[in-house]
Amino acid sequence: MKKPDSEIRSASIHAKIRPRFKKWADAMARDDDHSLAHWLEKMIQAEHERREAKSQTR
């Protein structure tokens, strides 16, 4: 995964999710030695790159 260009992290995401999903996400982030925010950022970036690669093969 390509490291993103430096930019100020100023955008917020507020979402209501089921407590068990938050628990799972917290545990996965902790297992990867990341904050939940950083872990979510990495997951969103990975999914974006996956979709971009998929759209380029069509």
Secondary structure, DSSP 8 states (H G I E B T S, - for coil): ------------------HHHHHHHHHHHHHTT--HHHHHHHHHHHHHHHHHHHHHT-
